[in-house]
Structures are given as structure tokens and as C-alpha cells.
Amino acid sequence: MEMEVQGVSFTVTSNVSWTITQSGNYSFSVSPVNGVPGSTTVKVAYTPNNTGEPRNSTLSVSGGSASAAVQITQQALQFNTAQDT
């Protein structure tokens, strides 16, 4: 069975070059991880979470003397089984 890649995005607007670092219990696919002055759309991709536990990560966007954090939590899939009747 093929896993469908899903994602979200956000925009970084900066007047300096910037870099994204990631920490947490899961590394999401982030692109791009650095940029130049202006506005850039950052995409965060992930596959369905069938681990049974939430996936958490903090993306830290840093440039010059400024920084901002983006918190990402992906809940685990929940499966329901049919009961015999």
C-alpha cells in the first residue's frame, strides 16, 4: 500500500537571509530550509502517522538577530474495528 504524502505550508518574509532548523521527536520534510531576503513559501510534507503516537516538531526560523518558532503536531491515525454482531 502506497502512503499518500500530505503537507502544509507557511510564508517566511524577511529582510535578511534565514535558515530553518528542526527539533522534536519527528523530522518532517521541510523545503526550502534556507532563503534570501523577500517572501518564500516553505512546504512541510508528511506521510500518514500510523505509529500510534503524536509526531511533534519545532521549526526554528532564524535570520540576523531574529528568530521565530513554528510548532507542528501530527496526531496518530485512529483505527476502528467492526464488532461482530
Secondary structure, DSSP 8 states (H G I E B T S, - for coil): -----EEEEEEEEESS-EEEEEEES---EEE-SEE-SEEEEEEEEE----SSS-EEEEEEEEETTEEEEEEEEE-----------
